[in-house]
Amino acid sequence: MEPRMENVDLLSISQAAQRLQISRQRVHQLVANGQLRAIKLGRYLYIPVSDLECYLAHPPGKPYAPRSSDAGNSIDNGQERC
């Protein structure tokens, strides 16, 4: 049996691109790279709103590290990505 997704708000690729202010092709790249989760319904892909908000809250790339004397120390503050 497949897991059921009830009451999940979904956005089309175009809607996700508008919210992210990027092209539809870039959204497809993010999905292909695994940076953004998509659900395929029929022949179309949809992005869960919760995943889009998580992507916006935690953009990929090098994390910010302030310059200080202990910048080389890696400290895990217990925060997890969505």
C-alpha positions, 0 to 999 in steps of 0.5 A, spaced: 500 500 500 502 507 498 502 512 504 496 516 503 497 524 503 491 527 506 490 535 506 497 536 503 497 543 500 500 542 493 503 547 488 504 546 481 511 547 478 509 554 475 506 556 482 513 554 486 517 558 481 513 564 482 514 564 489 521 562 489 522 567 484 526 563 479 524 559 472 520 553 472 526 550 469 530 551 475 525 548 479 525 542 475 533 542 477 532 543 484 527 537 484 532 533 480 538 534 484 534 532 490 534 539 493 526 540 493 521 534 494 516 533 489 510 529 488 508 526 481 500 526 480 499 523 473 504 526 469 505 533 473 509 534 479 507 538 485 511 541 490 508 541 497 508 547 500 511 545 507 517 543 503 517 549 499 517 553 506 523 549 508 527 550 502 526 558 503 528 557 511 534 553 509 537 555 502 542 550 500 549 553 500 555 554 504 552 556 511 554 562 514 560 562 519 562 569 522 569 571 523 572 570 530 578 566 533 574 560 534 571 560 527 574 553 526 570 550 531 564 546 529 559 547 534 552 543 533 547 547 536 541 542 535 537 545 530 535 540 524 533 542 518 526 540 516 
